């Protein structure tokens, strides 16, 4: 997904419910506009992945495909997955327009119920959030298990509400990078922590005013 994502609960006030599945929620969300996200790769992904030797990459929650396309352009063979068929159709169009369709396989998964097969040299989960009941911690543990020996797991998420949020919802919490690492419950000695930190980035508010967001990034390498 792209850099300016995941203010959905605030901006739209809608949630996946028992009578509307998570896929239906996201399909409707994407249909609200011809393009939801910026079309640019997440800055954190670019910062943390540049310089890694290209191999097989898994892009979890790929949205409209910006991260997958960037990875493919830099030499990776990519599997991009999302719950929304609408998003995946746009992602495929983006990849074709960028001339990298042959380097990306897009798959639809509700990651709480199914997960792409195989092992990967990079597994990326950038802003894998949802206002519904997505089992994020369990999904991220499955993501760690999909990292090949010597490979990298990158998890990027929001660390708090944006500066312009006047009424933050008390039922939504944002784990720290340290909490994300602890929730992975990784075997001792099997992983090297390379980045576990918060960072601030500038993001315009919906009304165009200057704003900032606090995000966190966890980058770990599987030893072996």
C-alpha positions as CSV (number, residue, x, y, z in Angstrom):
1,X,0.0,0.0,0.0
2,X,1.1,3.6,-0.5
3,X,2.6,6.1,1.9
4,X,-0.5,8.1,2.7
5,X,-2.8,5.3,3.9
6,X,-4.9,4.0,6.7
7,X,-6.8,6.9,8.1
8,X,-9.9,5.0,7.0
9,X,-11.5,4.6,10.4
10,X,-11.3,8.4,11.0
11,X,-12.0,9.7,7.5
12,X,-14.9,7.4,6.7
13,X,-16.4,6.3,10.0
14,X,-17.2,2.9,8.6
15,X,-16.3,-0.5,9.9
16,X,-16.5,-4.1,8.7
17,X,-19.5,-5.6,10.5
18,X,-21.1,-9.0,10.8
19,X,-23.4,-8.3,7.9
20,X,-20.6,-6.9,5.7
21,X,-17.4,-8.9,5.3
22,X,-14.0,-7.5,5.4
23,X,-13.7,-8.0,1.6
24,X,-16.9,-6.2,1.0
25,X,-15.7,-3.3,3.2
26,X,-12.5,-2.9,1.3
27,X,-14.1,-3.4,-2.1
28,X,-16.5,-0.6,-1.3
29,X,-13.7,1.6,0.1
30,X,-11.7,1.3,-3.2
31,X,-14.8,1.9,-5.3
32,X,-15.2,5.3,-3.6
33,X,-12.5,6.8,-6.0
34,X,-10.7,5.9,-9.2
35,X,-7.5,5.8,-7.1
36,X,-7.3,5.8,-3.3
37,X,-3.5,6.0,-2.7
38,X,-0.7,8.2,-4.0
39,X,0.7,5.6,-6.4
40,X,4.2,6.0,-4.8
41,X,6.0,3.3,-2.8
42,X,6.1,3.7,0.9
43,X,9.1,5.8,1.9
44,X,9.9,3.4,4.7
45,X,10.0,0.5,2.3
46,X,12.3,2.3,-0.1
47,X,14.6,3.3,2.8
48,X,14.9,-0.1,4.3
49,X,15.0,-2.3,1.2
50,X,17.3,-0.3,-1.0
51,X,20.6,-2.1,-1.0
52,X,19.2,-5.5,-0.2
53,X,20.0,-8.2,-2.9
54,X,16.9,-8.7,-4.9
55,X,15.1,-12.1,-4.7
56,X,11.6,-13.2,-4.0
57,X,9.4,-10.7,-2.2
58,X,5.9,-10.9,-0.6
59,X,3.9,-7.7,-0.3
60,X,1.2,-8.1,2.2
61,X,-1.8,-5.8,1.8
62,X,-0.5,-4.5,-1.5
63,X,-3.5,-2.3,-2.2
64,X,-3.2,-0.7,-5.6
65,X,0.3,-2.1,-6.1
66,X,2.7,0.8,-5.6
67,X,5.1,-1.1,-3.3
68,X,4.9,-4.2,-5.5
69,X,5.7,-2.2,-8.6
70,X,8.7,-0.5,-7.0
71,X,10.1,-3.8,-5.8
72,X,9.7,-5.3,-9.3
73,X,11.4,-2.3,-10.9
74,X,14.4,-2.8,-8.6
75,X,14.7,-6.5,-9.6
76,X,12.5,-8.4,-7.2
77,X,10.2,-11.2,-8.2
78,X,7.0,-10.2,-6.3
79,X,3.9,-11.8,-4.9
80,X,1.4,-9.1,-4.0
81,X,-1.7,-9.9,-2.0
82,X,-4.7,-8.1,-0.8
83,X,-8.2,-8.9,0.4
84,X,-9.9,-6.6,-2.2
85,X,-10.4,-7.8,-5.7
86,X,-11.0,-4.2,-6.7
87,X,-7.5,-3.2,-5.4
88,X,-5.9,-6.2,-7.1
89,X,-7.4,-5.3,-10.4
90,X,-5.9,-1.8,-10.2
91,X,-2.6,-3.2,-9.0
92,X,-2.4,-5.4,-12.1
93,X,-3.2,-2.4,-14.3
94,X,-0.4,-0.4,-12.5
95,X,2.1,-3.2,-13.0
96,X,1.2,-3.6,-16.7
97,X,1.5,0.2,-17.2
98,X,4.9,0.1,-15.5
99,X,6.1,-2.7,-17.7
100,X,6.7,-5.1,-14.8
101,X,3.6,-7.4,-15.0
102,X,5.8,-10.4,-15.7
103,X,7.6,-9.9,-12.4
104,X,4.5,-9.7,-10.1
105,X,1.9,-12.3,-9.3
106,X,-1.2,-10.8,-7.6
107,X,-3.2,-13.1,-5.3
108,X,-6.4,-12.4,-3.3
109,X,-6.2,-13.5,0.3
110,X,-8.0,-12.8,3.5
111,X,-4.8,-13.2,5.4
112,X,-6.5,-14.3,8.6
113,X,-7.9,-17.3,6.6
114,X,-5.3,-18.0,3.9
115,X,-1.7,-17.0,3.1
116,X,0.5,-17.2,0.1
117,X,2.5,-20.4,-0.2
118,X,6.3,-20.6,-0.1
119,X,9.2,-18.7,1.5
120,X,10.5,-15.3,0.5
121,X,13.7,-13.3,0.8
122,X,11.6,-10.3,1.8
123,X,8.2,-10.2,3.4
124,X,6.8,-6.6,3.7
125,X,3.8,-5.6,5.7
126,X,3.5,-1.8,5.3
127,X,0.5,-0.3,7.2
128,X,-1.3,-3.6,7.4
129,X,-4.2,-2.2,9.4
130,X,-8.0,-2.5,9.2
131,X,-11.0,-1.1,11.1
132,X,-12.4,-4.6,11.1
133,X,-11.4,-7.6,13.2
134,X,-8.3,-8.6,11.2
135,X,-6.0,-10.8,13.4
136,X,-3.0,-8.7,12.8
137,X,-0.7,-10.3,15.3
138,X,-1.4,-13.8,14.1
139,X,-0.9,-12.7,10.5
140,X,2.5,-11.1,11.3
141,X,3.6,-14.4,13.0
142,X,2.7,-16.2,9.8
143,X,4.6,-13.6,7.8
144,X,7.7,-14.2,9.9
145,X,7.4,-18.0,9.3
146,X,7.4,-17.2,5.5
147,X,10.8,-15.6,5.6
148,X,13.5,-17.7,4.1
149,X,16.9,-18.1,5.9
150,X,18.9,-15.0,5.4
151,X,15.7,-13.1,4.4
152,X,14.1,-9.9,5.9
153,X,10.8,-9.2,7.5
154,X,9.8,-5.5,7.3
155,X,6.7,-4.3,9.3
156,X,5.7,-0.6,9.1
157,X,2.7,0.8,11.0
158,X,1.2,3.9,12.5
159,X,2.4,4.7,16.0
160,X,-0.4,7.1,16.8
161,X,-3.1,9.4,15.5
162,X,-2.2,12.1,13.0
163,X,-1.6,15.6,14.3
164,X,-4.9,16.8,12.9
165,X,-7.1,14.2,14.6
166,X,-9.4,16.0,17.0
167,X,-11.4,13.0,18.2
168,X,-9.3,9.9,18.3
169,X,-11.2,6.7,18.9
170,X,-10.5,5.1,22.3
171,X,-11.0,1.6,20.9
172,X,-8.1,1.9,18.5
173,X,-4.6,1.4,19.8
174,X,-1.3,1.6,18.0
175,X,1.5,-0.9,19.1
176,X,5.0,0.3,19.4
177,X,7.8,-1.3,17.3
178,X,9.0,-3.1,20.5
179,X,5.5,-4.4,21.1
180,X,5.2,-5.7,17.5
181,X,8.5,-7.5,18.0
182,X,7.4,-9.0,21.3
183,X,4.1,-10.2,19.7
184,X,6.0,-12.1,17.0
185,X,7.3,-14.4,19.7
186,X,10.4,-15.3,17.7
187,X,12.7,-18.1,18.7
188,X,15.7,-16.7,20.6
189,X,18.9,-16.6,18.5
190,X,17.1,-17.1,15.1
191,X,16.7,-13.5,14.2
192,X,18.8,-10.3,14.1
193,X,16.9,-7.0,14.8
194,X,18.2,-4.4,12.4
195,X,15.7,-1.6,12.9
196,X,13.2,-1.1,15.7
197,X,12.2,2.5,15.9
198,X,9.7,5.3,15.5
199,X,9.9,8.0,12.9
200,X,8.0,11.1,12.1
201,X,6.9,12.0,8.6
202,X,5.1,14.9,7.1
203,X,1.7,14.2,5.7
204,X,-0.9,16.8,4.6
205,X,-4.2,16.8,6.5
206,X,-7.3,16.1,4.5
207,X,-8.0,19.8,4.2
208,X,-4.5,20.5,2.9
209,X,-3.0,21.9,6.0
210,X,0.5,20.7,7.0
211,X,0.4,17.7,9.3
212,X,2.7,15.0,10.7
213,X,2.3,11.3,11.5
214,X,4.3,9.1,13.8
215,X,5.1,5.7,12.4
216,X,7.2,2.8,13.5
217,X,9.3,0.4,11.6
218,X,10.6,-3.1,12.5
219,X,13.2,-4.7,10.2
220,X,14.5,-8.1,11.2
221,X,16.7,-10.6,9.4
222,X,16.3,-14.4,9.7
223,X,19.6,-16.0,10.5
224,X,20.7,-19.2,8.8
